[in-house]
Amino acid sequence: MLCPMCNSKLKKAIVKEEYLGNELGKFEGFECTKCGETLLTEESVAKAQQKAKELGIFGLAEKTTIAKSGNSLIVRIKKKVADYLGLLEGDEVLVHPEGKKKLVVEVAR
């Protein structure tokens, strides 16, 4: 089996899996001997997804659109994400770039 990132050899490994900043656990999988990329087995993917569902975080990551209001741009936060975070209209958040390709929105509580 070859690494999908660098085409090097994969070896069996126990992989620590995280999703949206939450640790899901350690699962059977593979690790690239060159670049360190990790992959889970099909069975391990199912177990990790089940854990994410139990934590209420499965399916929270999804695309949204940027809207315009006056001269400002607005990031829309989907209802299920707002509910998960306990956000209400009028709550304050801290918005900052992390490099050129990542926008971070942190709840300011």
GUMAR-384873 format. One record per residue: residue in one letter; z, y negated, x of N, C-alpha, C, O in turn; residue number from 1. Coordinates in nm, 4 decimals. Layout:
 rest       nZ       nY       nX      caZ      caY      caX       cZ       cY       cX       oZ       oY       oX  nr
    A        Z        Y        X        Z        Y        X        Z        Y        X        Z        Y        X NUM
...
***
This chain:
 rest       nZ       nY       nX      caZ      caY      caX       cZ       cY       cX       oZ       oY       oX  nr
    M   0.0000   0.1175   0.0852   0.0000   0.0000   0.0000   0.0000  -0.1236   0.0896   0.0732  -0.1298   0.1884   1
    L  -0.0843  -0.2236   0.0534  -0.0970  -0.3438   0.1354  -0.0434  -0.4667   0.0625  -0.0462  -0.4750  -0.0603   2
    C   0.0046  -0.5603   0.1407   0.0582  -0.6861   0.0895  -0.0544  -0.7680   0.0247  -0.1605  -0.7850   0.0847   3
    P  -0.0321  -0.8187  -0.0971  -0.1346  -0.9009  -0.1617  -0.1492  -1.0388  -0.0979  -0.2481  -1.1079  -0.1224   4
    M  -0.0527  -1.0793  -0.0170  -0.0566  -1.2115   0.0454  -0.1274  -1.2094   0.1815  -0.2072  -1.2983   0.2113   5
    C  -0.0981  -1.1074   0.2643  -0.1522  -1.1092   0.4014  -0.2218  -0.9797   0.4414  -0.2694  -0.9677   0.5543   6
    N  -0.2284  -0.8824   0.3502  -0.2958  -0.7546   0.3746  -0.2263  -0.6662   0.4781  -0.2878  -0.5732   0.5303   7
    S  -0.1012  -0.6932   0.5083  -0.0266  -0.6085   0.6010   0.0421  -0.4963   0.5244   0.0387  -0.4923   0.4014   8
    K   0.1038  -0.4063   0.5979   0.1668  -0.2886   0.5386   0.2962  -0.3254   0.4650   0.3733  -0.4101   0.5101   9
    L   0.3179  -0.2597   0.3510   0.4417  -0.2742   0.2759   0.5324  -0.1558   0.3057   0.4854  -0.0436   0.3248  10
    K   0.6627  -0.1816   0.3094   0.7596  -0.0731   0.3259   0.8546  -0.0761   0.2069   0.8769  -0.1815   0.1474  11
    K   0.9105   0.0393   0.1723   1.0081   0.0457   0.0643   1.1285  -0.0390   0.1005   1.1689  -0.0451   0.2167  12
    A   1.1862  -0.1049  -0.0009   1.3011  -0.1919   0.0237   1.3784  -0.2121  -0.1057   1.3277  -0.1864  -0.2149  13
    I   1.5000  -0.2578  -0.0918   1.5789  -0.3042  -0.2060   1.5597  -0.4555  -0.2098   1.5892  -0.5259  -0.1132  14
    V   1.5098  -0.5039  -0.3233   1.4696  -0.6442  -0.3362   1.5673  -0.7195  -0.4263   1.5952  -0.6768  -0.5384  15
    K   1.6191  -0.8321  -0.3765   1.7048  -0.9199  -0.4567   1.6117  -1.0077  -0.5398   1.5278  -1.0795  -0.4853  16
    E   1.6268  -1.0015  -0.6705   1.5362  -1.0740  -0.7594   1.6091  -1.1871  -0.8298   1.7198  -1.1695  -0.8806  17
    E   1.5449  -1.3044  -0.8321   1.5972  -1.4215  -0.9017   1.4905  -1.4725  -0.9970   1.3712  -1.4521  -0.9744  18
    Y   1.5336  -1.5391  -1.1039   1.4403  -1.6004  -1.1977   1.5038  -1.7283  -1.2490   1.6143  -1.7264  -1.3034  19
    L   1.4341  -1.8382  -1.2317   1.4809  -1.9695  -1.2757   1.6212  -2.0006  -1.2233   1.7052  -2.0558  -1.2943  20
    G   1.6442  -1.9634  -1.0963   1.7721  -1.9929  -1.0323   1.8856  -1.8997  -1.0691   2.0000  -1.9230  -1.0301  21
    N   1.8558  -1.7944  -1.1435   1.9571  -1.6974  -1.1841   1.9323  -1.5648  -1.1135   1.8199  -1.5145  -1.1128  22
    E   2.0365  -1.5083  -1.0542   2.0222  -1.3791  -0.9877   2.0157  -1.2679  -1.0923   2.1038  -1.2561  -1.1775  23
    L   1.9117  -1.1878  -1.0850   1.8935  -1.0775  -1.1792   1.9486  -0.9468  -1.1251   1.9776  -0.8553  -1.2021  24
    G   1.9634  -0.9370  -0.9940   2.0153  -0.8158  -0.9331   1.9282  -0.7681  -0.8196   1.8365  -0.8375  -0.7756  25
    K   1.9585  -0.6479  -0.7725   1.8818  -0.5856  -0.6642   1.8085  -0.4656  -0.7217   1.8655  -0.3859  -0.7963  26
    F   1.6803  -0.4540  -0.6856   1.5941  -0.3530  -0.7448   1.5098  -0.2838  -0.6382   1.4876  -0.3377  -0.5298  27
    E   1.4629  -0.1622  -0.6713   1.3715  -0.0914  -0.5822   1.2375  -0.1639  -0.5805   1.1868  -0.2085  -0.6835  28
    G   1.1823  -0.1740  -0.4606   1.0529  -0.2399  -0.4477   0.9965  -0.2205  -0.3088   1.0224  -0.1205  -0.2418  29
    F   0.9184  -0.3189  -0.2673   0.8515  -0.3146  -0.1378   0.8622  -0.4509  -0.0705   0.8726  -0.5540  -0.1369  30
    E   0.8593  -0.4491   0.0640   0.8619  -0.5723   0.1418   0.7535  -0.5649   0.2480   0.7348  -0.4614   0.3119  31
    C   0.6818  -0.6760   0.2664   0.5773  -0.6819   0.3684   0.6412  -0.6865   0.5066   0.7359  -0.7614   0.5303  32
    T   0.5879  -0.6053   0.5971   0.6406  -0.5998   0.7330   0.6020  -0.7229   0.8140   0.6601  -0.7478   0.9197  33
    K   0.5043  -0.8007   0.7659   0.4588  -0.9183   0.8404   0.5102  -1.0500   0.7803   0.5765  -1.1279   0.8488  34
    C   0.4794  -1.0747   0.6518   0.5114  -1.2062   0.5931   0.6400  -1.2068   0.5109   0.6888  -1.3136   0.4738  35
    G   0.6964  -1.0877   0.4815   0.8214  -1.0812   0.4070   0.8052  -1.0878   0.2557   0.9050  -1.0843   0.1837  36
    E   0.6811  -1.0972   0.2052   0.6570  -1.0974   0.0601   0.7197  -0.9724  -0.0011   0.7161  -0.8650   0.0590  37
    T   0.7772  -0.9864  -0.1208   0.8386  -0.8717  -0.1864   0.7708  -0.8438  -0.3203   0.7217  -0.9346  -0.3874  38
    L   0.7695  -0.7171  -0.3567   0.7148  -0.6712  -0.4845   0.8115  -0.5709  -0.5434   0.8771  -0.4969  -0.4701  39
    L   0.8209  -0.5680  -0.6746   0.9036  -0.4697  -0.7428   0.8168  -0.3554  -0.7932   0.6969  -0.3725  -0.8149  40
    T   0.8776  -0.2393  -0.8116   0.8077  -0.1287  -0.8761   0.7959  -0.1622  -1.0255   0.8650  -0.2515  -1.0743  41
    E   0.7094  -0.0916  -1.0974   0.6945  -0.1159  -1.2412   0.8271  -0.0961  -1.3147   0.8633  -0.1750  -1.4020  42
    E   0.8978   0.0087  -1.2787   1.0279   0.0354  -1.3413   1.1263  -0.0778  -1.3134   1.2022  -0.1179  -1.4016  43
    S   1.1248  -0.1289  -1.1910   1.2153  -0.2379  -1.1537   1.1788  -0.3675  -1.2253   1.2673  -0.4451  -1.2614  44
    V   1.0494  -0.3916  -1.2460   1.0066  -0.5099  -1.3216   1.0657  -0.5050  -1.4617   1.1177  -0.6051  -1.5110  45
    A   1.0581  -0.3897  -1.5255   1.1127  -0.3736  -1.6610   1.2640  -0.4004  -1.6624   1.3147  -0.4654  -1.7538  46
    K   1.3348  -0.3506  -1.5620   1.4795  -0.3730  -1.5534   1.5121  -0.5212  -1.5311   1.6059  -0.5745  -1.5905  47
    A   1.4339  -0.5867  -1.4449   1.4556  -0.7295  -1.4176   1.4274  -0.8120  -1.5427   1.5017  -0.9052  -1.5734  48
    Q   1.3214  -0.7789  -1.6146   1.2902  -0.8504  -1.7388   1.4010  -0.8313  -1.8417   1.4371  -0.9258  -1.9118  49
    Q   1.4542  -0.7125  -1.8512   1.5629  -0.6864  -1.9457   1.6849  -0.7712  -1.9107   1.7494  -0.8269  -1.9995  50
    K   1.7165  -0.7810  -1.7822   1.8303  -0.8632  -1.7389   1.8059  -1.0104  -1.7732   1.8975  -1.0796  -1.8179  51
    A   1.6818  -1.0590  -1.7523   1.6478  -1.1976  -1.7860   1.6628  -1.2210  -1.9363   1.7082  -1.3276  -1.9779  52
    K   1.6255  -1.1234  -2.0171   1.6425  -1.1344  -2.1627   1.7900  -1.1411  -2.1989   1.8297  -1.2205  -2.2842  53
    E   1.8711  -1.0583  -2.1348   2.0152  -1.0587  -2.1601   2.0776  -1.1938  -2.1258   2.1704  -1.2385  -2.1932  54
    L   2.0268  -1.2586  -2.0210   2.0780  -1.3898  -1.9792   2.0214  -1.5039  -2.0628   2.0646  -1.6183  -2.0491  55
    G   1.9248  -1.4734  -2.1494   1.8638  -1.5766  -2.2338   1.7666  -1.6661  -2.1605   1.7400  -1.7778  -2.2050  56
    I   1.7123  -1.6190  -2.0478   1.6214  -1.7033  -1.9693   1.4779  -1.6528  -1.9692   1.3888  -1.7191  -1.9162  57
    F   1.4546  -1.5347  -2.0288   1.3199  -1.4792  -2.0305   1.2302  -1.5674  -2.1161   1.2629  -1.5973  -2.2310  58
    G   1.1172  -1.6091  -2.0603   1.0207  -1.6898  -2.1354   1.0492  -1.8389  -2.1378   0.9797  -1.9128  -2.2077  59
    L   1.1496  -1.8859  -2.0633   1.1790  -2.0296  -2.0632   1.0767  -2.1104  -1.9840   1.0531  -2.2271  -2.0154  60
    A   1.0166  -2.0514  -1.8833   0.9198  -2.1238  -1.8006   0.7841  -2.1206  -1.8693   0.7290  -2.0134  -1.8942  61
    E   0.7304  -2.2381  -1.9000   0.5969  -2.2466  -1.9578   0.5404  -2.3851  -1.9314   0.6132  -2.4795  -1.9010  62
    K   0.4100  -2.3945  -1.9437   0.3434  -2.5224  -1.9203   0.3775  -2.6211  -2.0305   0.4025  -2.5829  -2.1449  63
    T   0.3780  -2.7485  -1.9942   0.3944  -2.8564  -2.0902   0.2948  -2.9654  -2.0532   0.2323  -2.9585  -1.9473  64
    T   0.2795  -3.0633  -2.1365   0.1844  -3.1703  -2.1087   0.2573  -3.3005  -2.0805   0.3696  -3.3220  -2.1261  65
    I   0.1923  -3.3858  -2.0057   0.2434  -3.5196  -1.9773   0.1858  -3.6131  -2.0837   0.0650  -3.6132  -2.1078  66
    A   0.2710  -3.6913  -2.1465   0.2277  -3.7874  -2.2485   0.2463  -3.9284  -2.1933   0.3048  -3.9470  -2.0866  67
    K   0.1971  -4.0255  -2.2654   0.2098  -4.1645  -2.2230   0.2816  -4.2445  -2.3311   0.2562  -4.2271  -2.4503  68
    S   0.3718  -4.3325  -2.2876   0.4418  -4.4233  -2.3772   0.4467  -4.5581  -2.3083   0.5207  -4.5758  -2.2115  69
    G   0.3686  -4.6535  -2.3571   0.3578  -4.7829  -2.2886   0.2948  -4.7617  -2.1519   0.1880  -4.7015  -2.1409  70
    N   0.3607  -4.8111  -2.0478   0.3117  -4.7918  -1.9112   0.3740  -4.6710  -1.8430   0.3444  -4.6440  -1.7265  71
    S   0.4596  -4.5980  -1.9132   0.5308  -4.4849  -1.8548   0.4690  -4.3526  -1.8966   0.4008  -4.3434  -1.9987  72
    L   0.4941  -4.2504  -1.8160   0.4554  -4.1146  -1.8502   0.5798  -4.0388  -1.8950   0.6898  -4.0633  -1.8456  73
    I   0.5613  -3.9475  -1.9882   0.6719  -3.8713  -2.0453   0.6497  -3.7229  -2.0204   0.5407  -3.6711  -2.0448  74
    V   0.7533  -3.6541  -1.9717   0.7496  -3.5089  -1.9578   0.8132  -3.4513  -2.0836   0.9274  -3.4833  -2.1164  75
    R   0.7392  -3.3665  -2.1534   0.7909  -3.3068  -2.2767   0.8719  -3.1825  -2.2422   0.8283  -3.0975  -2.1645  76
    I   0.9896  -3.1738  -2.3011   1.0761  -3.0583  -2.2796   1.0747  -2.9760  -2.4086   1.1136  -3.0243  -2.5149  77
    K   1.0297  -2.8525  -2.3975   1.0197  -2.7649  -2.5143   1.1578  -2.7387  -2.5733   1.2581  -2.7388  -2.5020  78
    K   1.1616  -2.7165  -2.7037   1.2873  -2.6972  -2.7765   1.3720  -2.5845  -2.7190   1.4932  -2.6004  -2.7041  79
    K   1.3101  -2.4699  -2.6861   1.3910  -2.3579  -2.6368   1.4545  -2.3901  -2.5019   1.5631  -2.3403  -2.4722  80
    V   1.3893  -2.4723  -2.4195   1.4495  -2.5139  -2.2917   1.5627  -2.6125  -2.3184   1.6698  -2.6020  -2.2586  81
    A   1.5391  -2.7085  -2.4082   1.6432  -2.8059  -2.4430   1.7654  -2.7355  -2.5012   1.8789  -2.7687  -2.4672  82
    D   1.7418  -2.6381  -2.5892   1.8531  -2.5630  -2.6479   1.9309  -2.4870  -2.5408   2.0540  -2.4874  -2.5408  83
    Y   1.8581  -2.4214  -2.4491   1.9232  -2.3456  -2.3416   2.0119  -2.4366  -2.2562   2.1219  -2.3981  -2.2166  84
    L   1.9626  -2.5580  -2.2283   2.0365  -2.6525  -2.1439   2.1381  -2.7350  -2.2224   2.2215  -2.8039  -2.1636  85
    G   2.1311  -2.7280  -2.3544   2.2209  -2.8089  -2.4372   2.1837  -2.9557  -2.4367   2.2700  -3.0419  -2.4531  86
    L   2.0552  -2.9853  -2.4178   2.0097  -3.1243  -2.4144   1.9940  -3.1809  -2.5555   1.9485  -3.1124  -2.6471  87
    L   2.0322  -3.3058  -2.5700   2.0159  -3.3774  -2.6960   1.9429  -3.5080  -2.6691   1.9455  -3.5592  -2.5572  88
    E   1.8784  -3.5613  -2.7705   1.8121  -3.6908  -2.7561   1.9138  -3.7936  -2.7081   2.0242  -3.8019  -2.7619  89
    G   1.8775  -3.8708  -2.6083   1.9662  -3.9716  -2.5518   2.0422  -3.9251  -2.4283   2.0982  -4.0077  -2.3563  90
    D   2.0454  -3.7937  -2.4020   2.1099  -3.7442  -2.2803   2.0365  -3.7978  -2.1581   1.9156  -3.8206  -2.1621  91
    E   2.1098  -3.8174  -2.0507   2.0493  -3.8656  -1.9274   2.0172  -3.7498  -1.8338   2.0913  -3.6519  -1.8250  92
    V   1.9034  -3.7637  -1.7636   1.8625  -3.6690  -1.6620   1.8235  -3.7462  -1.5369   1.7884  -3.8639  -1.5435  93
    L   1.8300  -3.6792  -1.4242   1.7866  -3.7345  -1.2966   1.6516  -3.6704  -1.2650   1.6404  -3.5479  -1.2611  94
    V   1.5493  -3.7529  -1.2426   1.4152  -3.7038  -1.2141   1.3782  -3.7455  -1.0724   1.3907  -3.8625  -1.0361  95
    H   1.3318  -3.6479  -0.9915   1.2897  -3.6819  -0.8557   1.1848  -3.5827  -0.8067   1.1843  -3.4664  -0.8469  96
    P   1.0949  -3.6306  -0.7186   0.9963  -3.5380  -0.6616   1.0597  -3.4546  -0.5519   1.1525  -3.4981  -0.4838  97
    E   1.0081  -3.3351  -0.5364   1.0464  -3.2489  -0.4245   0.9151  -3.2094  -0.3584   0.8556  -3.1068  -0.3913  98
    G   0.8714  -3.2926  -0.2651   0.7387  -3.2764  -0.2074   0.6347  -3.3374  -0.3007   0.6691  -3.4151  -0.3897  99
    K   0.5088  -3.3030  -0.2809   0.3988  -3.3595  -0.3587   0.3594  -3.2752  -0.4795   0.2772  -3.3186  -0.5602 100
    K   0.4165  -3.1550  -0.4934   0.3732  -3.0637  -0.5999   0.4866  -3.0190  -0.6911   0.4662  -2.9321  -0.7759 101
    K   0.6059  -3.0765  -0.6756   0.7176  -3.0306  -0.7557   0.7979  -3.1495  -0.8083   0.8371  -3.2385  -0.7329 102
    L   0.8211  -3.1485  -0.9387   0.9028  -3.2500  -1.0042   1.0305  -3.1815  -1.0525   1.0244  -3.0808  -1.1231 103
    V   1.1455  -3.2360  -1.0144   1.2730  -3.1766  -1.0509   1.3387  -3.2662  -1.1552   1.3457  -3.3880  -1.1387 104
    V   1.3864  -3.2046  -1.2622   1.4611  -3.2753  -1.3664   1.5982  -3.2114  -1.3750   1.6102  -3.0941  -1.4101 105
    E   1.7019  -3.2880  -1.3429   1.8376  -3.2346  -1.3431   1.9188  -3.3017  -1.4515   1.9126  -3.4234  -1.4689 106
    V   1.9953  -3.2216  -1.5247   2.0834  -3.2764  -1.6280   2.1930  -3.3557  -1.5592   2.2578  -3.3049  -1.4677 107
    A   2.2145  -3.4785  -1.6015   2.3130  -3.5685  -1.5379   2.4431  -3.5667  -1.6165   2.4736  -3.6610  -1.6896 108
    R   2.5197  -3.4591  -1.6014   2.6498  -3.4489  -1.6705   2.7598  -3.4496  -1.5689   2.8772  -3.4419  -1.6049 109
***
